[in-house]
Amino acid sequence: MKAFIDLLGRMLLSVIFFFEAYDSIRYFEATKQTMTDYGITWRQDLLLVGAIAVLILGATLILIGYRPALGVSLLLLYWVPVLFIVHAFWNAPPDELRQSSIYFMKDIAITGGLLMVYVNGAGKWSIKRLFATSRVPGT
């Protein structure tokens, strides 16, 4: 049962980041405008394409369970700055304070899930485990 829950948790975490990448690709220009609204104007195309690549690679590594610590590190490299820039509830106007604080806490919980994958690894059902336990024929 633990192996299944590990896999399910990795799948659910990965979906968040795959969707974030998909949304950034589909609404590329709108995402750039949002970056401008938050004061991120330096080389927006480079930053956005880099963020999309980090999201896809990190989510894939976590999903398949190969080098999950690297995947988590890549995602945190993206996620933590976004957390403090986009959902800085302490800077929100009073009418948006509650909503911003809910988003901030949601992102903190996702960060906690990523850290759990970092510490506990990918679990039994992972590509890493498959590589470690398989034998090469003829050796």
N, CA, C and O of each residue as an XYZ file, in Angstrom:
556
protein
N       0.819     -1.194      0.000
C       0.000      0.000      0.000
C       0.867      1.264      0.000
O       0.530      2.252     -0.652
N       1.999      1.227      0.744
C       2.890      2.388      0.798
C       3.432      2.726     -0.583
O       3.519      3.898     -0.948
N       3.797      1.700     -1.356
C       4.332      1.930     -2.700
C       3.296      2.625     -3.577
O       3.638      3.521     -4.350
N       2.036      2.219     -3.464
C       0.967      2.838     -4.245
C       0.765      4.295     -3.836
O       0.605      5.164     -4.693
N       0.772      4.564     -2.536
C       0.582      5.936     -2.051
C       1.747      6.825     -2.476
O       1.535      7.981     -2.841
N       2.976      6.304     -2.434
C       4.128      7.065     -2.925
C       3.943      7.448     -4.386
O       4.160      8.598     -4.769
N       3.539      6.474     -5.202
C       3.322      6.727     -6.625
C       2.192      7.729     -6.834
O       2.331      8.663     -7.624
N       1.091      7.546     -6.142
C      -0.044      8.464     -6.274
C       0.353      9.886     -5.868
O      -0.011     10.849     -6.544
N       1.086     10.017     -4.785
C       1.548     11.336     -4.345
C       2.440     12.002     -5.379
O       2.303     13.195     -5.648
N       3.357     11.228     -5.961
C       4.232     11.773     -7.003
C       3.429     12.183     -8.231
O       3.717     13.200     -8.862
N       2.422     11.383     -8.563
C       1.581     11.709     -9.715
C       0.827     13.021     -9.481
O       0.787     13.888    -10.354
N       0.236     13.154     -8.305
C      -0.543     14.361     -8.004
C       0.340     15.606     -7.957
O      -0.060     16.666     -8.440
N       1.539     15.489     -7.381
C       2.467     16.624     -7.370
C       2.886     16.993     -8.785
O       2.951     18.173     -9.127
N       3.167     15.997     -9.601
C       3.616     16.250    -10.973
C       2.551     16.957    -11.796
O       2.863     17.838    -12.597
N       1.299     16.575    -11.602
C       0.207     17.174    -12.375
C       0.168     18.685    -12.187
O      -0.075     19.427    -13.140
N       0.405     19.140    -10.968
C       0.396     20.583    -10.692
C       1.397     21.298    -11.601
O       1.082     22.328    -12.197
N       2.593     20.745    -11.697
C       3.656     21.406    -12.446
C       3.507     21.213    -13.950
O       3.846     22.110    -14.722
N       3.004     20.057    -14.379
C       2.699     19.886    -15.805
C       1.629     20.881    -16.242
O       1.728     21.471    -17.318
N       0.610     21.067    -15.409
C      -0.448     22.022    -15.754
C       0.106     23.442    -15.793
O      -0.250     24.223    -16.675
N       0.972     23.779    -14.846
C       1.594     25.108    -14.829
C       2.382     25.340    -16.123
O       2.328     26.428    -16.698
N       3.109     24.324    -16.577
C       3.868     24.443    -17.823
C       2.915     24.590    -19.011
O       3.113     25.453    -19.866
N       1.884     23.747    -19.061
C       0.899     23.822    -20.139
C       0.250     25.205    -20.184
O       0.123     25.800    -21.254
N      -0.153     25.708    -19.035
C      -0.809     27.012    -18.956
C       0.131     28.118    -19.427
O      -0.294     29.045    -20.117
N       1.397     28.024    -19.058
C       2.373     29.030    -19.471
C       2.626     28.990    -20.969
O       2.867     30.030    -21.583
N       2.576     27.805    -21.566
C       2.750     27.682    -23.014
C       1.511     28.199    -23.741
O       1.611     28.990    -24.678
N       0.359     27.746    -23.300
C      -0.902     28.121    -23.970
C      -1.156     29.624    -23.898
O      -1.622     30.225    -24.865
N      -0.854     30.220    -22.769
C      -1.096     31.654    -22.569
C       0.235     32.377    -22.418
O       0.442     33.130    -21.467
N       1.138     32.137    -23.373
C       2.496     32.662    -23.304
C       2.503     34.187    -23.158
O       3.159     34.721    -22.264
N       1.787     34.875    -24.020
C       1.771     36.346    -23.986
C       1.099     36.866    -22.721
O       1.557     37.848    -22.137
N       0.029     36.226    -22.298
C      -0.638     36.651    -21.063
C       0.261     36.424    -19.857
O       0.254     37.219    -18.916
N       1.034     35.345    -19.880
C       1.967     35.073    -18.792
C       3.060     36.130    -18.764
O       3.472     36.573    -17.692
N       3.530     36.535    -19.943
C       4.524     37.612    -19.994
C       3.946     38.913    -19.439
O       4.643     39.665    -18.758
N       2.679     39.174    -19.729
C       2.043     40.387    -19.183
C       1.943     40.301    -17.661
O       2.155     41.294    -16.966
N       1.622     39.121    -17.147
C       1.577     38.931    -15.697
C       2.956     39.150    -15.089
O       3.079     39.746    -14.018
N       3.993     38.668    -15.771
C       5.362     38.904    -15.292
C       5.647     40.400    -15.230
O       6.254     40.875    -14.271
N       5.217     41.140    -16.239
C       5.394     42.592    -16.250
C       4.655     43.228    -15.085
O       5.182     44.128    -14.431
N       3.440     42.769    -14.822
C       2.653     43.306    -13.714
C       3.363     43.127    -12.375
O       3.205     43.952    -11.475
N       4.143     42.058    -12.239
C       4.873     41.804    -10.999
C       6.292     42.353    -11.036
O       7.079     42.091    -10.127
N       6.628     43.105    -12.066
C       7.929     43.762    -12.129
C       9.050     42.909    -12.690
O      10.219     43.270    -12.556
N       8.726     41.792    -13.311
C       9.745     40.930    -13.908
C       9.807     41.272    -15.389
O       9.016     40.771    -16.187
N      10.755     42.133    -15.746
C      10.833     42.613    -17.123
C      12.126     42.214    -17.822
O      12.233     42.366    -19.039
N      13.092     41.718    -17.099
C      14.386     41.357    -17.686
C      14.268     40.051    -18.451
O      13.969     39.012    -17.861
N      14.497     40.089    -19.754
C      14.516     38.907    -20.624
C      13.360     37.946    -20.356
O      13.558     36.780    -20.014
N      12.187     38.457    -20.517
C      10.990     37.672    -20.212
C      10.902     36.378    -21.009
O      10.549     35.337    -20.455
N      11.216     36.426    -22.296
C      11.131     35.210    -23.111
C      12.074     34.134    -22.577
O      11.686     32.974    -22.445
N      13.297     34.518    -22.274
C      14.276     33.568    -21.740
C      13.821     33.003    -20.401
O      13.891     31.794    -20.179
N      13.358     33.869    -19.513
C      12.900     33.413    -18.204
C      11.693     32.490    -18.323
O      11.613     31.476    -17.630
N      10.764     32.835    -19.192
C       9.546     32.035    -19.321
C       9.830     30.683    -19.968
O       9.322     29.661    -19.507
N      10.628     30.663    -21.018
C      10.975     29.388    -21.649
C      11.793     28.534    -20.672
O      11.598     27.321    -20.592
N      12.703     29.165    -19.935
C      13.469     28.436    -18.928
C      12.575     27.862    -17.839
O      12.765     26.724    -17.410
N      11.603     28.644    -17.394
C      10.672     28.170    -16.368
C       9.851     26.993    -16.873
O       9.622     26.033    -16.138
N       9.409     27.062    -18.119
C       8.631     25.966    -18.695
C       9.484     24.701    -18.776
O       9.011     23.609    -18.460
N      10.730     24.848    -19.196
C      11.627     23.689    -19.276
C      11.875     23.087    -17.894
O      11.871     21.866    -17.735
N      12.087     23.939    -16.903
C      12.302     23.467    -15.525
C      11.057     22.753    -15.014
O      11.168     21.711    -14.368
N       9.887     23.292    -15.289
C       8.638     22.668    -14.846
C       8.457     21.290    -15.470
O       8.129     20.328    -14.774
N       8.667     21.194    -16.762
C       8.461     19.911    -17.445
C       9.494     18.891    -16.990
O       9.141     17.753    -16.678
N      10.761     19.279    -16.948
C      11.809     18.342    -16.550
C      11.640     17.909    -15.095
O      11.709     16.719    -14.788
N      11.421     18.864    -14.207
C      11.249     18.531    -12.788
C      10.049     17.636    -12.544
O      10.141     16.660    -11.800
N       8.930     17.961    -13.163
C       7.719     17.143    -12.990
C       7.907     15.747    -13.563
O       7.421     14.770    -12.992
N       8.605     15.647    -14.682
C       8.856     14.335    -15.282
C       9.739     13.479    -14.383
O       9.464     12.295    -14.185
N      10.796     14.072    -13.840
C      11.697     13.325    -12.950
C      10.962     12.824    -11.710
O      11.188     11.698    -11.264
N      10.098     13.645    -11.160
C       9.332     13.216     -9.988
C       8.328     12.128    -10.370
O       8.181     11.136     -9.657
N       7.649     12.315    -11.479
C       6.633     11.359    -11.898
C       7.216      9.974    -12.137
O       6.676      8.983    -11.646
N       8.300      9.894    -12.880
C       8.862      8.579    -13.196
C       9.736      8.037    -12.076
O      10.077      6.855    -12.065
N      10.098      8.903    -11.132
C      10.885      8.438    -10.000
C      12.353      8.260    -10.303
O      13.036      7.488     -9.630
N      12.849      8.960    -11.302
C      14.265      8.901    -11.617
C      14.897     10.218    -11.185
O      14.496     11.287    -11.647
N      15.868     10.140    -10.314
C      16.521     11.326     -9.747
C      15.494     12.312     -9.179
O      15.469     13.479     -9.570
N      14.652     11.842     -8.259
C      13.597     12.720     -7.732
C      14.154     13.928     -6.991
O      13.525     14.986     -6.992
N      15.319     13.798     -6.359
C      15.896     14.944     -5.653
C      16.263     16.059     -6.632
O      16.084     17.237     -6.324
N      16.769     15.697     -7.795
C      17.064     16.699     -8.825
C      15.770     17.343     -9.309
O      15.708     18.561     -9.475
N      14.744     16.539     -9.534
C      13.453     17.078     -9.958
C      12.882     18.050     -8.939
O      12.385     19.116     -9.301
N      12.952     17.681     -7.664
C      12.459     18.560     -6.603
C      13.275     19.850     -6.571
O      12.710     20.937     -6.447
N      14.589     19.737     -6.681
C      15.447     20.921     -6.654
C      15.106     21.876     -7.794
O      15.038     23.088     -7.592
N      14.892     21.332     -8.983
C      14.517     22.174    -10.114
C      13.181     22.869     -9.873
O      13.036     24.064    -10.131
N      12.218     22.113     -9.379
C      10.892     22.702     -9.144
C      10.927     23.754     -8.039
O      10.252     24.779     -8.134
N      11.705     23.506     -6.999
C      11.813     24.504     -5.932
C      12.528     25.757     -6.413
O      12.236     26.858     -5.947
N      13.461     25.596     -7.341
C      14.150     26.739     -7.938
C      13.144     27.673     -8.612
O      13.322     28.891     -8.610
N      12.108     27.106     -9.177
C      11.030     27.890     -9.790
C       9.974     28.297     -8.762
O       9.562     29.456     -8.712
N       9.539     27.336     -7.942
C       8.356     27.497     -7.107
C       8.532     28.522     -5.976
O       7.642     29.338     -5.736
N       9.660     28.479     -5.296
C       9.843     29.361     -4.129
C       9.857     30.847     -4.523
O       9.174     31.640     -3.875
N      10.600     31.252     -5.553
C      10.500     32.673     -5.931
C       9.088     33.071     -6.362
O       8.616     34.153     -6.014
N       8.415     32.205     -7.114
C       7.046     32.514     -7.533
C       6.144     32.652     -6.309
O       5.294     33.540     -6.253
N       6.332     31.783     -5.348
C       5.551     31.819     -4.104
C       5.646     33.184     -3.439
O       4.631     33.760     -3.045
N       6.864     33.701     -3.313
C       7.046     34.961     -2.605
C       6.784     36.197     -3.462
O       6.571     37.283     -2.923
N       6.797     36.052     -4.778
C       6.511     37.192     -5.647
C       5.018     37.301     -5.930
O       4.430     38.372     -5.782
N       4.411     36.200     -6.332
C       3.019     36.243     -6.788
C       2.029     36.204     -5.627
O       1.010     36.893     -5.662
N       2.313     35.415     -4.611
C       1.355     35.258     -3.508
C       1.839     35.913     -2.221
O       1.661     35.368     -1.131
N       2.448     37.078     -2.354
C       2.919     37.826     -1.191
C       1.712     38.506     -0.539
O       1.435     39.680     -0.781
N       1.000     37.737      0.295
C      -0.255     38.228      0.864
C      -0.048     39.432      1.773
O      -0.977     40.214      1.972
N       1.135     39.596      2.322
C       1.423     40.714      3.201
C       1.433     42.038      2.437
O       1.341     43.100      3.052
N       1.544     41.992      1.105
C       1.483     43.196      0.270
C       0.117     43.382     -0.378
O      -0.113     44.381     -1.059
N      -0.780     42.442     -0.176
C      -2.080     42.482     -0.844
C      -2.981     43.549     -0.219
O      -2.918     43.805      0.983
N      -3.814     44.160     -1.052
C      -4.802     45.096     -0.495
C      -5.787     44.339      0.404
O      -5.968     43.132      0.243
N      -6.410     45.028      1.330
C      -7.294     44.356      2.297
C      -8.384     43.478      1.675
O      -8.725     42.434      2.232
N      -8.930     43.887      0.535
C      -9.996     43.092     -0.073
C      -9.471     41.809     -0.733
O     -10.259     40.911     -1.030
N      -8.159     41.708     -0.966
C      -7.564     40.512     -1.568
C      -6.721     39.717     -0.571
O      -6.157     38.681     -0.924
N      -6.633     40.188      0.655
C      -5.751     39.570      1.649
C      -6.100     38.110      1.909
O      -5.213     37.256      1.930
N      -7.366     37.819      2.105
C      -7.780     36.445      2.421
C      -7.454     35.492      1.275
O      -6.889     34.421      1.499
N      -7.805     35.875      0.056
C      -7.548     35.027     -1.105
C      -6.051     34.812     -1.313
O      -5.618     33.692     -1.584
N      -5.269     35.864     -1.191
C      -3.820     35.751     -1.355
C      -3.196     34.859     -0.292
O      -2.286     34.083     -0.582
N      -3.681     34.970      0.929
C      -3.116     34.138      1.997
C      -3.475     32.662      1.801
O      -2.682     31.786      2.144
N      -4.655     32.381      1.257
C      -5.035     30.993      0.959
C      -4.115     30.422     -0.122
O      -3.635     29.296      0.006
N      -3.871     31.189     -1.180
C      -2.959     30.736     -2.238
C      -1.546     30.529     -1.697
O      -0.868     29.569     -2.065
N      -1.109     31.430     -0.826
C       0.223     31.308     -0.241
C       0.328     30.018      0.573
O       1.309     29.285      0.447
N      -0.663     29.740      1.397
C      -0.632     28.521      2.212
C      -0.717     27.259      1.352
O      -0.094     26.249      1.677
N      -1.475     27.307      0.271
C      -1.539     26.178     -0.666
C      -0.158     25.922     -1.257
O       0.279     24.775     -1.354
N       0.511     26.972     -1.642
C       1.847     26.820     -2.213
C       2.862     26.352     -1.171
O       3.794     25.621     -1.508
N       2.701     26.752      0.064
C       3.560     26.249      1.148
C       3.337     24.747      1.313
O       4.294     24.000      1.510
N       2.080     24.297      1.234
C       1.780     22.861      1.347
C       2.403     22.081      0.186
O       2.923     20.985      0.394
N       2.357     22.624     -1.018
C       2.991     21.974     -2.166
C       4.498     21.898     -1.955
O       5.123     20.888     -2.276
N       5.078     22.956     -1.420
C       6.505     22.945     -1.095
C       6.814     21.840     -0.092
O       7.832     21.158     -0.212
N       5.945     21.663      0.890
C       6.116     20.578      1.857
C       6.062     19.213      1.205
O       6.841     18.326      1.556
N       5.149     19.031      0.256
C       5.071     17.768     -0.476
C       6.338     17.512     -1.277
O       6.826     16.383     -1.330
N       6.867     18.548     -1.896
C       8.124     18.406     -2.641
C       9.273     18.021     -1.711
O      10.095     17.169     -2.048
N       9.322     18.646     -0.555
C      10.384     18.324      0.399
C      10.262     16.890      0.901
O      11.274     16.241      1.168
N       9.044     16.395      1.032
C       8.860     14.995      1.444
C       9.380     14.045      0.370
O       9.983     13.022      0.695
N       9.161     14.361     -0.888
C       9.713     13.540     -1.964
C      11.236     13.624     -1.941
O      11.920     12.621     -2.151
N      11.759     14.805     -1.689
C      13.212     14.979     -1.625
C      13.828     14.098     -0.537
O      14.840     13.437     -0.767
N      13.219     14.092      0.631
C      13.765     13.340      1.772
C      13.516     11.839      1.638
O      14.408     11.039      1.921
N      12.317     11.448      1.210
C      11.943     10.034      1.175
C      12.262      9.330     -0.133
O      12.200      8.102     -0.199
N      12.599     10.075     -1.168
C      12.884      9.451     -2.460
C      11.612      9.088     -3.195
O      10.514      9.503     -2.824
N      11.782      8.307     -4.240
C      10.672      8.005     -5.138
C       9.837      6.817     -4.691
O       8.710      6.651     -5.157
N      10.347      6.009     -3.824
C       9.578      4.854     -3.386
C       9.857      3.624     -4.232
O      10.738      3.615     -5.092
N       9.082      2.593     -3.961
C       9.301      1.290     -4.585
C       8.974      1.280     -6.076
O       9.680      0.649     -6.863
N       7.913      1.971     -6.465
C       7.482      1.950     -7.854
C       8.072      3.161     -8.579
O       7.415      4.190     -8.733
N       9.313      3.018     -9.015
C       9.984      4.105     -9.705
C      10.964      3.554    -10.720
O      11.392      2.405    -10.619
N      11.313      4.357    -11.681
C      12.301      3.974    -12.683
C      13.652      3.753    -12.007
O      14.388      2.839    -12.380
N      13.979      4.568    -11.031
C      15.249      4.420    -10.319
C      15.347      3.025     -9.690
O      16.384      2.369     -9.786
N      14.296      2.591     -9.067
C      14.277      1.263     -8.446
C      14.341      0.160     -9.499
O      14.983     -0.871     -9.296
N      13.670      0.388    -10.618
C      13.696     -0.584    -11.699
C      15.122     -0.757    -12.233
O      15.568     -1.881    -12.460
N      15.831      0.351    -12.431
C      17.218      0.280    -12.900
C      18.115     -0.394    -11.872
O      19.021     -1.143    -12.236
N      17.873     -0.137    -10.608
C      18.725     -0.675     -9.554
C      18.545     -2.174     -9.362
O      19.467     -2.852     -8.909
N      17.370     -2.703     -9.700
C      17.097     -4.109     -9.430
C      17.138     -4.989    -10.683
O      17.019     -6.210    -10.585
N      17.304     -4.380    -11.847
C      17.326     -5.200    -13.070
C      18.745     -5.670    -13.360
O      19.722     -5.013    -13.001
N      18.831     -6.798    -14.004
C      20.124     -7.416    -14.355
C      20.299     -7.332    -15.875
O      19.349     -7.484    -16.643
N      21.521     -7.091    -16.268
C      21.848     -7.061    -17.685
C      22.087     -8.492    -18.148
O      22.881     -9.200    -17.528
N      21.434     -8.943    -19.210
C      21.642    -10.327    -19.669
C      23.088    -10.556    -20.070
O      23.737     -9.695    -20.664
N      23.575    -11.743    -19.728
C      24.904    -12.140    -20.122
C      25.998    -11.741    -19.155
O      27.177    -11.930    -19.455
N      25.644    -11.192    -18.000
C      26.680    -10.828    -17.024
C      26.653    -11.739    -15.830
O      27.457    -11.576    -14.912
